[in-house]
Amino acid sequence: MSDGVGAGVSSRMLLRHGKVREVAHAADRTDADAVVFTNSLTEHQRLSLTALLGRPAVGLADLLGSG
């Protein structure tokens, strides 16, 4: 099993697996209702990240109504 070091950014999730774990931990620690990414997310990225993070993952453009 890879720890993600040296692995490219996953087009499925926008982030490496280790970074997804870090974001999930920070979201848990702060009791975040959602995780907002400055990048636009594809539907697949949004669904995958939402499942992995345990809370909605959205792109900033989605919140601003331009996505």
Order of alpha helices (4+ residues) and beta strands (2+ residues): alpha-beta-alpha-beta-alpha
